[in-house]
Amino acid sequence: MAPVPPVLVWTLGALGAALVVKLLAKEWRRGSADRDRVKGAPAGEVKREAAPTLRRDPETGIYRP
């Protein structure tokens, strides 16, 4: 069996590296788009009626709903 020429190994390595860089750039852009979409969306207002009011238990000093 003949050894693989170094030029072929370097070419395959360069193609593989280019593919990895392309995939990483695509994922980076997708992540940035998701972050920008969420960052631009307004946060929902807190409904105070839905949250229970905490009252302190005089015997234990622990706050309970």
Steps between C-alpha positions, in 0.01 A plus 500: 500500500641837395524782755262795464671802343545786749329745262181291514511488881550878522217559252258278690604666827445848357158402364402351837618811685307725260186292556537523878552879482193535277283297740626692805430834329148386412429395861654824630268707277199291604581545867548874454167528317323311782663721763411818312141383455462431872689814598265718294183344638343683794494316828155418630367709782473333837142451612499588867159341549640162397788514751403405856551754777749383760414552864732443793404228745529667844594176675779380271596820318480319165326670209218291352246556222 
